[in-house]
Amino acid sequence: MGLQATAIRDMLYAAATYGEAYDTLREMAGFTQEEISDSGRIVEWQKAAKLYDLLADITHNEQIGLLMGGDVPISMTGMVGFMMQASKNLDEAIQVYCKYGHMVCPMIVYQYKTDGRLAIIELHQNTLWKSTYPRNARIAIDFILASTVNHIKALTGRSIYPQAVEVEYAKDAVKAYTDVLHCQVLFNAPLHRMIFRAEDVQTPILTSDASLFEMFNNILGQKKSLAIQASCRDAVKHLLLMQFKGQIPTIEDASAGLDMTVRTLQRKLTEEQTSFREIAGEVKKELALHLMKNRSGTITEVAEVLGYNDLPAFRRAFKVWTKATPKEVKKQLSKEYMLAG
């Protein structure tokens, strides 16, 4: 999982307007020009995420995500952005990003729905990211909020702002948010959401082109299909990591998320000599180890993040995954951290 390489490049260009030169920022972030010049390349998510910390430190601005998001072009989203530009209206463009946005940044899943007079975009951020690196996870959401407003203007030629925005993190620098988003912002919300008027999302796209839309839809659909064919196991693991909200989704939900039947999913996984249950166990183990390694919280808190309200049940499951108790593993990880420091 990670971030599209050229999106990193565009972020660095945007950040360069607030201080250090582009090449200096790129080198400080540990990227080569070749590494971030290929739209088909994905940068490891931990490395991409830490870029936000670097930029906040350099600019001494914890809301740098809001500023940068207003400067990045829609081209940073690659072919997904081209398809959005060919969409009929804003409603269709948002649906495109919800369907294919994971090709730009697999760490955030977008869900879109209408509720009467409202159109709502939900941003489901990877649990591991939020728990392990809360600072850059917050800056990343700020970046997405601002870039969404920015891209909407580029697509429609109109300044269309949300009616309200809700974010999961704590209240801070309220004016910085209202200056960019031009709406009320609710902090400490249960979910990241942008709420628009339903009539606003019917605004036509300036560069709408039905033929180009169909062409990009076919190309992106093929890319998604080829990725699943290359490794159904990896596709399932990514889906589980992204939909992990206290519990692993059912195999029915997972197969629906991959646009295939349960039987087809099971057959493909069998061909790769694995199973849905085995992959689900791997995901839980990976999350547990990351949380223990990077969190100062207790084992009980880690269990709660993973959806275990019963601590003994978590201990039993953990021992199955690792052949050790949570206490033993946390002690070993703490020892390794102290030696590394």
C-alpha positions as CSV (number, residue, x, y, z in Angstrom):
1,M,0.0,0.0,0.0
2,G,1.2,3.5,-0.6
3,L,0.8,6.7,-2.6
4,Q,1.1,7.2,-6.3
5,A,4.6,8.4,-7.0
6,T,3.6,11.4,-9.1
7,A,1.2,12.6,-6.4
8,I,4.3,12.8,-4.1
9,R,6.0,15.0,-6.8
10,D,3.1,17.3,-7.0
11,M,2.9,17.6,-3.2
12,L,6.6,18.6,-3.1
13,Y,6.0,21.2,-5.8
14,A,3.1,22.7,-3.8
15,A,5.1,22.6,-0.6
16,A,8.1,24.4,-2.3
17,T,6.1,27.6,-2.4
18,Y,6.2,27.8,1.4
19,G,9.9,27.7,2.0
20,E,12.6,25.3,0.8
21,A,13.3,24.7,-2.9
22,Y,11.8,21.7,-4.5
23,D,15.0,19.7,-4.9
24,T,16.0,20.4,-1.3
25,L,12.6,19.2,-0.1
26,R,12.8,16.1,-2.3
27,E,16.2,15.1,-0.9
28,M,15.2,15.8,2.7
29,A,12.2,13.5,2.2
30,G,14.5,10.8,0.8
31,F,13.1,10.6,-2.7
32,T,15.0,10.6,-6.0
33,Q,13.5,12.4,-9.0
34,E,13.3,9.1,-10.9
35,E,11.4,7.5,-8.1
36,I,8.6,10.1,-8.2
37,S,8.3,10.5,-12.0
38,D,6.4,7.3,-12.8
39,S,2.6,7.5,-12.4
40,G,2.5,3.7,-12.3
41,R,4.8,3.5,-9.3
42,I,3.5,3.4,-5.7
43,V,5.6,4.7,-2.8
44,E,5.5,2.8,0.4
45,W,2.9,4.3,2.7
46,Q,5.1,4.8,5.7
47,K,7.6,6.8,3.7
48,A,4.8,8.8,1.9
49,A,3.1,9.5,5.2
50,K,6.2,10.8,6.9
51,L,6.5,13.5,4.2
52,Y,3.6,15.3,5.9
53,D,5.6,15.4,9.2
54,L,8.6,16.8,7.4
55,L,6.7,19.6,5.7
56,A,4.9,20.6,9.0
57,D,8.3,20.7,10.8
58,I,9.9,22.8,8.0
59,T,7.1,25.3,7.8
60,H,6.3,25.3,11.5
61,N,2.6,25.0,10.5
62,E,0.5,22.0,11.6
63,Q,-2.2,23.0,9.1
64,I,0.2,22.8,6.1
65,G,-2.1,20.2,4.6
66,L,-4.8,22.8,4.1
67,L,-2.4,25.2,2.3
68,M,-0.9,22.5,0.1
69,G,-4.2,21.0,-0.9
70,G,-5.2,24.4,-2.3
71,D,-2.2,24.4,-4.6
72,V,-2.0,20.9,-6.1
73,P,-3.4,20.4,-9.6
74,I,-6.0,17.7,-10.4
75,S,-3.3,16.1,-12.6
76,M,-1.8,14.7,-9.4
77,T,-4.6,12.0,-9.5
78,G,-3.3,10.8,-12.9
79,M,-5.7,8.9,-15.1
80,V,-8.4,9.0,-12.4
81,G,-8.3,12.8,-12.7
82,F,-8.6,12.6,-16.5
83,M,-11.7,10.5,-16.1
84,M,-13.2,13.0,-13.6
85,Q,-12.5,15.8,-16.1
86,A,-14.5,13.8,-18.8
87,S,-17.4,13.3,-16.4
88,K,-20.9,14.7,-17.1
89,N,-21.3,16.5,-13.8
90,L,-19.7,16.8,-10.3
91,D,-21.9,13.9,-9.0
92,E,-20.4,11.6,-11.6
93,A,-16.9,12.9,-11.0
94,I,-17.2,12.1,-7.3
95,Q,-18.4,8.6,-8.1
96,V,-15.4,8.1,-10.3
97,Y,-13.0,9.0,-7.5
98,C,-14.9,6.8,-5.0
99,K,-14.5,3.9,-7.4
100,Y,-10.9,4.4,-8.5
101,G,-9.3,6.7,-5.8
102,H,-7.5,3.7,-4.2
103,M,-5.3,3.7,-7.3
104,V,-4.0,7.1,-6.2
105,C,-3.9,6.5,-2.5
106,P,-4.9,3.0,-1.2
107,M,-4.8,4.2,2.4
108,I,-8.1,6.0,2.2
109,V,-11.4,4.6,0.9
110,Y,-14.1,7.1,-0.3
111,Q,-17.8,6.5,0.1
112,Y,-20.4,8.7,-1.5
113,K,-24.1,8.8,-0.8
114,T,-27.0,11.2,-1.1
115,D,-29.5,11.9,1.7
116,G,-32.4,14.0,0.6
117,R,-31.0,17.5,-0.2
118,L,-27.5,16.5,0.9
119,A,-24.6,14.8,-0.9
120,I,-22.1,13.2,1.5
121,I,-18.5,12.1,0.9
122,E,-17.0,9.9,3.6
123,L,-13.3,9.4,4.1
124,H,-12.4,6.1,5.7
125,Q,-8.7,6.3,6.6
126,N,-6.6,3.2,7.2
127,T,-6.8,2.2,10.9
128,L,-3.2,1.4,11.1
129,W,-2.2,4.8,9.8
130,K,-4.4,6.7,12.2
131,S,-3.3,4.7,15.2
132,T,0.4,4.6,14.4
133,Y,1.0,8.0,13.0
134,P,-1.8,10.3,14.1
135,R,0.0,13.5,13.3
136,N,0.6,12.9,9.6
137,A,-2.8,11.1,9.3
138,R,-4.4,14.3,10.4
139,I,-2.4,16.5,8.0
140,A,-3.2,14.1,5.2
141,I,-7.0,14.5,5.8
142,D,-6.5,18.3,5.8
143,F,-4.7,18.0,2.5
144,I,-7.6,16.0,1.0
145,L,-10.3,18.4,2.3
146,A,-8.5,21.4,0.7
147,S,-7.6,19.6,-2.5
148,T,-11.2,18.4,-2.9
149,V,-12.5,22.0,-2.8
150,N,-9.6,23.1,-5.1
151,H,-10.3,20.3,-7.7
152,I,-14.1,21.0,-7.6
153,K,-13.4,24.5,-8.7
154,A,-11.0,23.3,-11.5
155,L,-13.6,20.8,-12.7
156,T,-16.7,23.2,-12.7
157,G,-15.2,26.7,-12.8
158,R,-17.3,27.5,-9.7
159,S,-16.4,28.0,-6.1
160,I,-18.5,25.3,-4.6
161,Y,-17.9,24.8,-0.9
162,P,-19.3,22.1,1.5
163,Q,-22.2,23.0,3.8
164,A,-20.3,21.4,6.6
165,V,-17.2,19.3,7.3
166,E,-16.7,16.7,10.1
167,V,-13.3,15.4,11.2
168,E,-12.3,12.8,13.7
169,Y,-9.5,14.7,15.3
170,A,-9.4,17.3,18.1
171,K,-10.4,21.0,17.6
172,D,-7.5,23.2,16.6
173,A,-6.8,26.3,14.5
174,V,-10.5,26.7,13.6
175,K,-9.9,29.8,11.4
176,A,-7.4,28.0,9.2
177,Y,-10.2,25.5,8.3
178,T,-13.0,28.0,7.8
179,D,-10.7,30.2,5.6
180,V,-10.1,27.3,3.3
181,L,-13.4,25.3,3.5
182,H,-15.8,28.3,4.0
183,C,-18.1,26.3,6.2
184,Q,-18.6,25.1,9.8
185,V,-16.2,22.3,10.9
186,L,-17.2,19.8,13.5
187,F,-14.2,18.3,15.3
188,N,-14.1,15.0,17.3
189,A,-16.7,13.6,15.0
190,P,-17.1,9.8,14.6
191,L,-16.1,10.0,10.9
192,H,-14.4,12.3,8.3
193,R,-17.1,13.7,6.1
194,M,-17.7,16.5,3.6
195,I,-21.4,17.5,3.2
196,F,-22.5,19.3,0.1
197,R,-25.9,20.4,-1.2
198,A,-27.3,17.8,-3.6
199,E,-28.1,20.5,-6.1
200,D,-24.5,21.6,-6.2
201,V,-23.2,18.2,-7.2
202,Q,-25.3,18.4,-10.4
203,T,-23.1,21.2,-11.6
204,P,-21.7,20.3,-15.1
205,I,-18.0,19.6,-15.6
206,L,-16.4,22.1,-18.0
207,T,-14.5,19.5,-20.0
208,S,-17.2,16.8,-20.1
209,D,-16.6,14.2,-22.9
210,A,-18.7,11.0,-23.0
211,S,-16.3,9.2,-25.4
212,L,-13.2,10.0,-23.3
213,F,-15.1,9.0,-20.1
214,E,-15.8,5.6,-21.6
215,M,-12.3,5.1,-22.7
216,F,-10.8,6.0,-19.3
217,N,-13.4,3.8,-17.6
218,N,-12.4,0.8,-19.7
219,I,-8.7,1.4,-19.0
220,L,-9.0,1.8,-15.3
221,G,-11.4,-1.2,-15.1
222,Q,-8.8,-3.3,-16.9
223,K,-6.0,-2.1,-14.5
224,K,-8.1,-3.0,-11.5
225,S,-8.9,-6.4,-12.9
226,L,-5.3,-7.1,-13.8
227,A,-4.2,-6.2,-10.3
228,I,-6.6,-8.8,-8.8
229,Q,-5.6,-11.4,-11.3
230,A,-1.9,-10.8,-10.5
231,S,-2.5,-11.5,-6.8
232,C,-6.0,-12.1,-5.4
233,R,-4.4,-12.5,-2.0
234,D,-2.9,-9.0,-2.1
235,A,-6.2,-7.5,-3.3
236,V,-8.1,-9.2,-0.4
237,K,-5.4,-8.1,2.1
238,H,-5.6,-4.5,1.0
239,L,-9.4,-4.6,1.2
240,L,-9.4,-6.0,4.7
241,L,-6.8,-3.4,5.9
242,M,-8.9,-0.6,4.4
243,Q,-12.3,-1.8,5.7
244,F,-10.9,-2.8,9.2
245,K,-13.2,-1.0,11.6
246,G,-13.0,-3.2,14.7
247,Q,-13.8,-6.4,12.8
248,I,-12.9,-8.1,9.6
249,P,-15.8,-7.9,7.1
250,T,-17.5,-11.1,6.0
251,I,-16.4,-12.9,3.0
252,E,-19.6,-11.9,1.3
253,D,-18.8,-8.2,1.9
254,A,-15.2,-8.8,0.8
255,S,-16.2,-10.5,-2.5
256,A,-18.7,-7.7,-3.2
257,G,-15.9,-5.1,-2.6
258,L,-13.8,-6.9,-5.3
259,D,-16.7,-7.1,-7.7
260,M,-16.8,-10.9,-7.7
261,T,-18.9,-13.8,-6.3
262,V,-18.0,-15.6,-3.1
263,R,-17.4,-18.8,-5.1
264,T,-15.0,-17.0,-7.5
265,L,-13.1,-15.4,-4.6
266,Q,-12.7,-18.7,-2.9
267,R,-11.6,-20.4,-6.1
268,K,-8.9,-17.8,-6.8
269,L,-7.6,-17.9,-3.2
270,T,-7.5,-21.7,-3.4
271,E,-5.5,-21.5,-6.6
272,E,-3.0,-19.2,-4.7
273,Q,-2.9,-21.8,-1.8
274,T,-4.5,-19.6,0.8
275,S,-8.0,-18.7,2.2
276,F,-10.0,-15.8,3.3
277,R,-9.7,-16.9,6.9
278,E,-5.9,-17.2,6.7
279,I,-5.6,-13.7,5.2
280,A,-7.9,-12.3,7.8
281,G,-5.6,-13.7,10.5
282,E,-2.5,-12.2,8.8
283,V,-4.2,-8.8,8.7
284,K,-5.1,-8.9,12.4
285,K,-1.6,-10.0,13.3
286,E,0.0,-7.3,11.3
287,L,-2.2,-4.6,12.8
288,A,-1.6,-5.9,16.4
289,L,2.2,-5.9,15.9
290,H,2.2,-2.5,14.4
291,L,0.1,-1.0,17.1
292,M,2.2,-2.6,19.8
293,K,5.4,-1.4,18.2
294,N,4.4,2.2,17.6
295,R,1.9,2.9,20.4
296,S,2.5,3.7,24.0
297,G,-1.0,2.4,24.9
298,T,-1.8,-0.7,26.9
299,I,-2.6,-4.2,25.5
300,T,-6.2,-3.5,26.4
301,E,-6.2,-0.4,24.2
302,V,-4.7,-2.4,21.3
303,A,-7.3,-5.1,21.7
304,E,-10.1,-2.5,21.6
305,V,-8.7,-0.9,18.4
306,L,-8.8,-4.4,16.8
307,G,-12.4,-4.9,17.9
308,Y,-11.9,-7.2,20.9
309,N,-14.0,-6.1,23.9
310,D,-13.0,-9.4,25.6
311,L,-9.3,-9.2,26.6
312,P,-8.9,-13.0,27.2
313,A,-10.3,-13.6,23.6
314,F,-7.7,-11.2,22.2
315,R,-4.9,-13.0,24.2
316,R,-6.0,-16.3,22.8
317,A,-6.2,-15.0,19.2
318,F,-2.9,-13.3,19.5
319,K,-1.2,-16.4,20.7
320,V,-2.5,-18.3,17.7
321,W,-1.1,-15.6,15.4
322,T,2.3,-15.2,17.0
323,K,2.8,-18.3,19.3
324,A,3.4,-15.8,22.1
325,T,1.3,-13.7,24.5
326,P,0.7,-10.0,23.9
327,K,2.7,-9.2,27.1
328,E,5.7,-11.2,25.9
329,V,5.7,-9.6,22.4
330,K,5.2,-6.0,23.8
331,K,8.1,-6.5,26.2
332,Q,10.3,-7.8,23.3
333,L,9.3,-4.9,21.0
334,S,10.0,-2.4,23.8
335,K,13.4,-3.9,24.3
336,E,14.2,-3.7,20.6
337,Y,13.1,-0.1,20.5
338,M,15.4,0.9,23.4
339,L,18.3,-0.9,21.8
340,A,17.6,0.9,18.5
341,G,17.5,4.3,20.2
